[in-house]
Amino acid sequence: MTIVAPARQRYGEANQSAGVHVSRNYIVYGGELSYFTRKLEAALTFYGADFEIRAKNADNREEIERRSGTHQVPVLHTPENWMIADTTPLMQMLDARFPPRHMFPPGPMGVLVHVLEEFFDEWVARVMVHYRWHYPRSAEFASVRMAGGDERAAATVREWGPRACRATGTDSEHQQREAEAEYQRVLQAMETQLGQTSWMLGDRPTALDCILLGGLRAHTNMDPDPKEVTAAYPRVVAWAEGGADSWHGGGELAPFPESTPFAAFVLCEMVGTYKPYVLANARAQDAGAKAFHFDTYGEDVSYLSRPYPEASRQMIVQRIRNQLRGDERDTVESWLSRAGLAECFIS
């Protein structure tokens, strides 16, 4: 694998980049404080791909957004001059290009990985938003860094933060406390798992590890307030700060459906939070509603109704429906029923 420079230096150089150009390598347009940029960065590292990361700026923004169809990051500029967004389908495309290093295994194990990844993509992301924008020190740090030191631009970024928190249901102090407790349970489960295996599902990484690393590297081991929390989990910190990048291929995953204690932990968490959230969002989308409510940690909470969580859920539904043989599909449906998640992914 060729990486232009160590991560911190690479992002520093990216801030000076201008324009869009065709490369024989992959180019990720994104930022070092972006959850999903760092997820994709971890995946490309695991694939052994030649890649670099560049900033989206005034010189290239219009072309990137026009060609990718989104204002969000990351956007992957491929060697054949495509510009594509959305990390989960991007990684499925890259799996076909780097088959020995796939992040989504074939068959039922791939469904397990996809379901677990979904929890962090579509639910735990709200914890990252809360930590960054509800703590003044972290909000100042992140906004100034994202704005390249421009205080006026940073102030605009900070105005956006609380709105994102309201949209994702962490406006009340109760929800903030519960979100932090939830994430500390995740950290403890990771710390325990890393005492047994090198990655969360065994002795090789998957898409699940990519999103966990994205959260740590962009948010909770980056911003000053959550970094104080993460520091209490030394295996997790070492893993985030380079230990996870040591994979050279090979290794086995724990078998489906038993998998690892970390997998069992996440599935249990999903039943009480992700499941009611994603099903309520689906109903709101069907009804054309702008918002919806459901009981979250004993409190009635309002959420913005958004099309993407439903689109993301449907990706798993389609994986089960279209990528499994009949006997595999029966096995997966039985497993989801036992986990209490059949209603989310079987239709």
KOLKOLTOR-972557 format. One line per 2 residues: number of its first residue (from 1); their letters; for each residue x, y, z of C-alpha. Coordinates in nm, 2 decimals. Example, Ala and Ser with C-alpha at 12.3 -4.5 7.8 and 13.67 -1.06 7.14 Angstrom:
// KOLKOLTOR-972557
1) AS) 1.23:-0.45:0.78 ~ 1.37:-0.11:0.71 .
END
This chain:
// KOLKOLTOR-972557
1) MT) 0.00:0.00:0.00 ~ 0.12:0.35:-0.08 .
3) IV) 0.00:0.63:0.14 ~ 0.13:0.98:0.07 .
5) AP) 0.21:1.06:0.43 ~ 0.11:0.98:0.79 .
7) AR) -0.25:1.06:0.86 ~ -0.20:1.39:1.04 .
9) QR) 0.04:1.52:0.78 ~ -0.17:1.39:0.50 .
11) YG) -0.47:1.59:0.62 ~ -0.26:1.90:0.67 .
13) EA) -0.14:1.87:0.30 ~ -0.50:1.82:0.19 .
15) NQ) -0.60:2.16:0.33 ~ -0.37:2.32:0.07 .
17) SA) -0.49:2.11:-0.22 ~ -0.69:2.28:-0.50 .
19) GV) -0.89:2.16:-0.80 ~ -0.99:1.81:-0.91 .
21) HV) -0.75:1.59:-1.12 ~ -0.75:1.24:-1.25 .
23) SR) -0.52:1.00:-1.07 ~ -0.42:0.64:-1.11 .
25) NY) -0.49:0.61:-0.73 ~ -0.80:0.66:-0.53 .
27) IV) -0.86:1.01:-0.39 ~ -1.09:1.06:-0.10 .
29) YG) -1.24:1.41:-0.07 ~ -1.33:1.45:0.29 .
31) GE) -1.19:1.57:0.63 ~ -1.00:1.44:0.93 .
33) LS) -1.29:1.52:1.16 ~ -1.55:1.34:0.94 .
35) YF) -1.69:1.02:1.08 ~ -1.75:0.86:0.74 .
37) TR) -1.43:0.99:0.59 ~ -1.23:0.82:0.86 .
39) KL) -1.44:0.51:0.81 ~ -1.35:0.50:0.44 .
41) EA) -0.99:0.58:0.52 ~ -0.97:0.27:0.75 .
43) AL) -1.13:0.06:0.48 ~ -0.89:0.17:0.21 .
45) TF) -0.60:0.10:0.45 ~ -0.73:-0.25:0.51 .
47) YG) -0.78:-0.30:0.13 ~ -0.42:-0.21:0.07 .
49) AD) -0.53:0.05:-0.18 ~ -0.32:0.33:-0.31 .
51) FE) -0.50:0.64:-0.19 ~ -0.47:1.00:-0.07 .
53) IR) -0.71:1.23:0.11 ~ -0.78:1.58:-0.02 .
55) AK) -1.00:1.86:0.11 ~ -1.32:1.97:-0.06 .
57) NA) -1.27:2.35:-0.10 ~ -1.38:2.64:-0.30 .
59) DN) -1.18:2.53:-0.61 ~ -1.32:2.18:-0.64 .
61) RE) -1.65:2.19:-0.44 ~ -1.89:2.26:-0.74 .
63) EI) -1.75:1.98:-0.96 ~ -1.73:1.72:-0.67 .
65) ER) -2.09:1.79:-0.57 ~ -2.22:1.80:-0.92 .
67) RS) -2.06:1.47:-1.02 ~ -2.13:1.28:-0.69 .
69) GT) -2.48:1.42:-0.65 ~ -2.42:1.51:-0.28 .
71) HQ) -2.29:1.79:-0.07 ~ -2.17:1.54:0.19 .
73) VP) -1.83:1.38:0.24 ~ -1.66:1.16:0.18 .
75) VL) -1.66:1.13:-0.20 ~ -1.43:0.87:-0.36 .
77) HT) -1.26:0.97:-0.69 ~ -1.18:0.64:-0.85 .
79) PE) -0.89:0.56:-1.10 ~ -1.14:0.55:-1.38 .
81) NW) -1.25:0.91:-1.30 ~ -1.58:0.82:-1.12 .
83) MI) -1.69:1.03:-0.82 ~ -1.91:0.82:-0.58 .
85) AD) -2.05:0.88:-0.23 ~ -2.20:0.66:0.04 .
87) TT) -1.94:0.45:0.23 ~ -2.13:0.12:0.26 .
89) PL) -2.21:0.06:-0.11 ~ -1.86:0.20:-0.19 .
91) MQ) -1.71:-0.06:0.03 ~ -1.92:-0.33:-0.14 .
93) ML) -1.78:-0.21:-0.47 ~ -1.42:-0.21:-0.34 .
95) DA) -1.48:-0.56:-0.20 ~ -1.51:-0.68:-0.56 .
97) RF) -1.18:-0.51:-0.64 ~ -0.99:-0.64:-0.34 .
99) PP) -1.16:-0.98:-0.29 ~ -0.90:-1.13:-0.05 .
101) RH) -0.94:-0.83:0.18 ~ -1.32:-0.79:0.16 .
103) MF) -1.48:-0.59:0.44 ~ -1.82:-0.76:0.39 .
105) PP) -1.78:-1.14:0.38 ~ -2.01:-1.34:0.15 .
107) GP) -2.31:-1.53:0.28 ~ -2.47:-1.50:0.62 .
109) MG) -2.16:-1.36:0.78 ~ -2.18:-1.06:0.55 .
111) VL) -2.53:-1.00:0.68 ~ -2.41:-1.01:1.04 .
113) VH) -2.14:-0.75:0.95 ~ -2.38:-0.53:0.77 .
115) VL) -2.64:-0.54:1.06 ~ -2.37:-0.45:1.32 .
117) EE) -2.22:-0.18:1.10 ~ -2.57:-0.03:1.06 .
119) FF) -2.60:0.03:1.44 ~ -2.29:0.26:1.43 .
121) DE) -2.37:0.42:1.10 ~ -2.73:0.51:1.17 .
123) WV) -2.77:0.52:1.55 ~ -2.43:0.57:1.74 .
125) AR) -2.35:0.86:1.50 ~ -2.58:1.08:1.72 .
127) VM) -2.35:1.03:2.01 ~ -2.06:1.17:1.81 .
129) VH) -2.27:1.47:1.72 ~ -2.36:1.52:2.09 .
131) YR) -2.00:1.50:2.22 ~ -1.88:1.75:1.96 .
133) WH) -2.14:2.02:1.98 ~ -2.28:2.01:2.34 .
135) YP) -1.93:2.06:2.49 ~ -1.80:2.42:2.43 .
137) RS) -1.44:2.32:2.44 ~ -1.49:2.04:2.18 .
139) AE) -1.72:2.26:1.97 ~ -1.45:2.53:1.96 .
141) FA) -1.17:2.28:1.88 ~ -1.36:2.11:1.60 .
143) SV) -1.51:2.42:1.44 ~ -1.18:2.60:1.42 .
145) RM) -1.00:2.30:1.28 ~ -1.28:2.23:1.03 .
147) AG) -1.27:2.60:0.92 ~ -0.89:2.60:0.88 .
149) GD) -0.85:2.86:1.15 ~ -1.11:3.10:1.01 .
151) ER) -1.30:3.21:1.32 ~ -1.59:3.36:1.12 .
153) AA) -1.64:3.03:0.94 ~ -1.59:2.84:1.26 .
155) AT) -1.87:3.04:1.42 ~ -2.11:2.94:1.14 .
157) VR) -2.01:2.58:1.19 ~ -2.09:2.60:1.56 .
159) EW) -2.44:2.74:1.48 ~ -2.51:2.42:1.28 .
161) GP) -2.40:2.18:1.56 ~ -2.70:2.23:1.80 .
163) RA) -2.95:2.19:1.52 ~ -2.79:1.85:1.43 .
165) CR) -2.82:1.75:1.80 ~ -3.19:1.83:1.80 .
167) AT) -3.25:1.64:1.48 ~ -3.09:1.33:1.62 .
169) GT) -3.26:1.34:1.96 ~ -2.99:1.45:2.20 .
171) DS) -3.14:1.79:2.30 ~ -3.23:1.70:2.66 .
173) EH) -2.98:1.65:2.94 ~ -3.13:1.31:3.01 .
175) QQ) -3.06:1.20:2.65 ~ -2.71:1.34:2.66 .
177) RE) -2.63:1.14:2.98 ~ -2.78:0.82:2.83 .
179) AE) -2.60:0.87:2.50 ~ -2.27:0.90:2.68 .
181) AE) -2.35:0.59:2.90 ~ -2.44:0.40:2.58 .
183) YQ) -2.10:0.49:2.42 ~ -1.91:0.40:2.74 .
185) RV) -2.08:0.06:2.72 ~ -1.95:0.03:2.36 .
187) LQ) -1.60:0.13:2.47 ~ -1.60:-0.13:2.75 .
189) AM) -1.72:-0.40:2.51 ~ -1.45:-0.31:2.27 .
191) ET) -1.18:-0.31:2.54 ~ -1.29:-0.66:2.65 .
193) QL) -1.30:-0.79:2.29 ~ -0.96:-0.65:2.21 .
195) GQ) -0.82:-0.86:2.50 ~ -0.94:-1.17:2.31 .
197) TS) -0.91:-1.09:1.93 ~ -0.74:-0.83:1.72 .
199) WM) -1.06:-0.70:1.57 ~ -1.42:-0.70:1.68 .
201) LG) -1.54:-1.02:1.50 ~ -1.22:-1.22:1.51 .
203) DR) -0.87:-1.21:1.37 ~ -0.93:-1.00:1.06 .
205) PT) -1.11:-0.66:1.02 ~ -1.45:-0.60:0.86 .
207) AL) -1.67:-0.30:0.78 ~ -1.76:-0.30:1.15 .
209) DC) -1.41:-0.22:1.25 ~ -1.39:0.05:0.99 .
211) IL) -1.69:0.25:1.13 ~ -1.56:0.20:1.49 .
213) LG) -1.22:0.34:1.38 ~ -1.40:0.62:1.20 .
215) GL) -1.57:0.73:1.52 ~ -1.26:0.71:1.73 .
217) RA) -1.03:0.88:1.48 ~ -1.27:1.16:1.38 .
219) HT) -1.45:1.22:1.71 ~ -1.40:1.04:2.04 .
221) NM) -1.02:1.01:2.03 ~ -0.99:1.35:1.86 .
223) DP) -1.22:1.60:2.03 ~ -1.09:1.70:2.38 .
225) DP) -1.39:1.61:2.59 ~ -1.47:1.26:2.47 .
227) KE) -1.10:1.19:2.45 ~ -1.09:1.21:2.83 .
229) VT) -1.35:0.94:2.84 ~ -1.18:0.72:2.58 .
231) AA) -0.85:0.74:2.76 ~ -0.99:0.50:3.03 .
233) YP) -0.98:0.22:2.77 ~ -0.61:0.17:2.68 .
235) RV) -0.66:-0.12:2.44 ~ -0.91:0.08:2.24 .
237) VA) -0.68:0.39:2.23 ~ -0.38:0.18:2.11 .
239) WA) -0.60:0.02:1.85 ~ -0.73:0.35:1.72 .
241) EG) -0.38:0.51:1.72 ~ -0.23:0.26:1.49 .
243) GA) -0.26:-0.09:1.62 ~ -0.55:-0.16:1.39 .
245) DS) -0.34:-0.07:1.08 ~ -0.11:-0.37:1.13 .
247) WH) -0.32:-0.61:0.93 ~ -0.14:-0.77:0.64 .
249) GG) -0.42:-1.00:0.52 ~ -0.54:-1.33:0.64 .
251) GE) -0.70:-1.43:0.97 ~ -1.04:-1.58:1.04 .
253) LA) -1.37:-1.45:1.17 ~ -1.56:-1.61:1.45 .
255) PF) -1.83:-1.83:1.30 ~ -2.18:-1.73:1.22 .
257) PE) -2.41:-1.70:1.41 ~ -2.23:-1.72:1.75 .
259) ST) -1.96:-1.47:1.65 ~ -1.79:-1.27:1.93 .
261) PF) -1.91:-1.12:2.27 ~ -1.88:-0.78:2.11 .
263) AA) -2.13:-0.89:1.83 ~ -2.37:-1.02:2.09 .
265) FV) -2.34:-0.70:2.29 ~ -2.43:-0.48:1.99 .
267) LC) -2.73:-0.70:1.89 ~ -2.87:-0.65:2.24 .
269) EM) -2.82:-0.28:2.23 ~ -2.99:-0.26:1.89 .
271) VG) -3.32:-0.40:2.01 ~ -3.38:-0.12:2.26 .
273) TY) -3.26:0.18:2.05 ~ -3.19:0.12:1.68 .
275) KP) -3.49:-0.10:1.62 ~ -3.76:0.14:1.74 .
277) YV) -3.58:0.44:1.59 ~ -3.55:0.29:1.24 .
279) LA) -3.90:0.15:1.23 ~ -4.05:0.48:1.35 .
281) NA) -3.84:0.66:1.09 ~ -3.97:0.42:0.82 .
283) RA) -4.33:0.49:0.92 ~ -4.27:0.87:0.91 .
285) QD) -4.11:0.84:0.57 ~ -4.41:0.65:0.44 .
287) AG) -4.65:0.91:0.59 ~ -4.45:1.20:0.46 .
289) AK) -4.40:1.33:0.81 ~ -4.11:1.57:0.89 .
291) AF) -4.06:1.43:1.24 ~ -4.15:1.14:1.47 .
293) HF) -4.13:1.05:1.83 ~ -4.05:0.73:2.02 .
295) DT) -3.95:0.65:2.38 ~ -3.58:0.66:2.41 .
297) YG) -3.43:0.57:2.75 ~ -3.76:0.64:2.93 .
299) ED) -3.82:0.98:2.76 ~ -4.04:1.08:2.47 .
301) VS) -3.80:1.22:2.21 ~ -3.85:1.39:1.88 .
303) YL) -3.63:1.31:1.58 ~ -3.61:1.45:1.23 .
305) SR) -3.75:1.21:0.97 ~ -3.48:1.14:0.72 .
307) PY) -3.48:0.93:0.40 ~ -3.13:0.79:0.44 .
309) PE) -3.18:0.57:0.74 ~ -3.46:0.40:0.56 .
311) AS) -3.25:0.36:0.24 ~ -2.97:0.21:0.45 .
313) RQ) -3.21:-0.03:0.62 ~ -3.33:-0.14:0.28 .
315) MI) -2.98:-0.22:0.17 ~ -2.98:-0.50:0.44 .
317) VQ) -3.32:-0.62:0.34 ~ -3.20:-0.64:-0.02 .
319) RI) -2.88:-0.82:0.08 ~ -3.08:-1.09:0.25 .
321) RN) -3.33:-1.12:-0.03 ~ -3.09:-1.11:-0.33 .
323) QL) -2.75:-1.23:-0.21 ~ -2.83:-1.54:-0.01 .
325) RG) -2.92:-1.89:-0.12 ~ -3.25:-2.03:0.01 .
327) DE) -3.09:-2.23:0.30 ~ -2.87:-1.93:0.39 .
329) RD) -3.17:-1.70:0.39 ~ -3.36:-1.94:0.62 .
331) TV) -3.06:-1.94:0.86 ~ -3.03:-1.57:0.86 .
333) ES) -3.40:-1.51:0.92 ~ -3.40:-1.75:1.21 .
335) WL) -3.10:-1.57:1.36 ~ -3.26:-1.23:1.32 .
337) SR) -3.58:-1.36:1.48 ~ -3.38:-1.49:1.78 .
339) AG) -3.20:-1.15:1.80 ~ -3.53:-0.96:1.81 .
341) LA) -3.45:-0.78:1.48 ~ -3.65:-0.97:1.22 .
343) EC) -3.90:-0.68:1.19 ~ -3.62:-0.45:1.08 .
345) FI) -3.47:-0.66:0.80 ~ -3.71:-0.92:0.69 .
347) S) -4.00:-0.82:0.46 .
END
